[in-house]
């Protein structure tokens, strides 16, 4: 139970750090929007190609960095969910036995 609590605290701090990075990336370009929880693929690009470094190289690379950070955020949330279920079962076992 102690390990689960420490792990949840560490993951929470990591999640807050990742959310700060997402907010930072959102503030760099207004086309990314202000959403924290979604990947950004639907954006107006100058030119005919939809996803290409040739149209707007800086924006596409920034969007890719942000999408990687969002993927890491989702994996941390999933790990925290699994860990919370484990922690909850340990607490129930402790009180029921």
N, C-alpha and C positions, 0 to 999 in steps of 0.2 A: 504494500500500500504506500509505503514511503517512496519507493522508486517511481511508482506511477504519478504521485503528486509532484515530485521533482521534475520528471519528464514532461508533465503537462505545463508546468511553469516555464520550463526552458522553451518548449514549443510555442507557448503563448508569446514570449519575448521575441522569438524568431519571427512569428507571424506579424507582430506589430512592426518589426524592422522591415519586413517585406512590403507591408502596406504603405509604409513611408516611402519606399522606393517607387511603388506604383503611383503614389500621389506626385512624386517628383517628376516621373516620366510624363504624367498627364499635364503637368504645368509647363513642360518644355514646348509643346505644340498643341494648339487649340483643336486641331483636327482629330486628335485622339479621344476627345471627350473627357468627361469626368467620371466615367464608370470605373469602379474598382474590380468588379466581378466578371467582366466579359472581355473576351479577346476582341481585337478590332481588326476586322477584315473589310468592312463596308465603309469605304471612305471615297471621296471624290479625288481622282488622280488626273493630273493633266496628261492628256495623250490617250492612246487607244488601249494600251495594255493595263490590266487591272493590278497585278502584283509584279512589279519589276523594279530593279534598281536603276533602270535607264530613265524613268520618268522623274522620280523624286528620290534620289539616293539617300539623302539624310533622313527623310521622313520614314522611308521603308525600313531602314536599319534601326531607327528609333522604335518603330512599331514592333519589329521582331524582338528587340531587347525586352520591351514591355510585355509582349506575349510570353516570352520565356519566364519572366518573373511571375506572371499570372499563373502559369503552369506550375511553378514551384509553390505558389500560394495554395493552389488547389490540392497539391499533394500533401502539404503540411496540414491542411484542414482535414483531409481524409485520415491521415495518421493520428491527428488529435481525436477524431471521432472514434477510431478503433481503440485508441488508448483509453478514452473516457468510458467506453463499454467495458473494457477490462478492469478499469478502476472501480466502476460501479459494481461489477460482479464480485470483486474482492471485498468491497464494503458489505455487500449483502451476505456473502459467506461468513464474514467476520461476525456480523450481528446475529445471524441465524444459527450459528453453531456454538 
